Amino acid sequence: MRKLYLNQAALSARATTVIRDADNQSRYLLVGKWGMRADVLSVYTIAGELEAEVKQETLGLLPKFRLLYHRQTAGRVNKTFGVIREVLFVRGLNWVILGNLNNGHFRITHGKDTIATIDQVRASGGATVELTIDQPDHEALVICLAAILDRWAKHQQHAFNPLKNRALNPGTLPSGVVPFTTKNKYR
């Protein structure tokens, strides 16, 4: 099993992300952006060969993504409603992703076999995502899945952040500020 590392801040930015191995050697490049339908993230080897892509097919609360490996559709993944523990299915590959968006730990399995684990670790350069992958053929696809999971984790944090969404939780308003309601509209 090989370990790969990518900087989580660079993963969230709209820039090229370098994926390194345990010896700090550059192995892959993650290029692209999120946001609109038909946006694509691509994984290239350092030599410049396209390995895998993830294409966003739909927008909304439950977006769908298509995984391509060597320009062929390998599978599809979409977010499902989950409370704490996420269970995602990668149709086409028959992979199951178990984990938690809050703590950033995931395990990808095929039957009883572990394909990969995805963990957030702290390093000197900030938050880093550690990928432990069973075989080289799966590396590019797991990088794509890590990017999808990171995006969903970021959106979940923003959607339920009481400091950003004060209207959802009036108890977090600063003292002296009265929330607008029809009762106090004409005070």
PyMOL commands that set and color helices and strands:
alter all, ss='L'
color gray80, all
select helices_A, chain A and resi 8-12+136-159+166-168+170-172
alter helices_A, ss='H'
color red, helices_A
select strands_A, chain A and resi 2-7+17-21+26-32+40-45+50-56+64-69+72-78+86-91+95-100+105-110+113-123+126-133
alter strands_A, ss='S'
color yellow, strands_A
deselect
rebuild
show_as cartoon
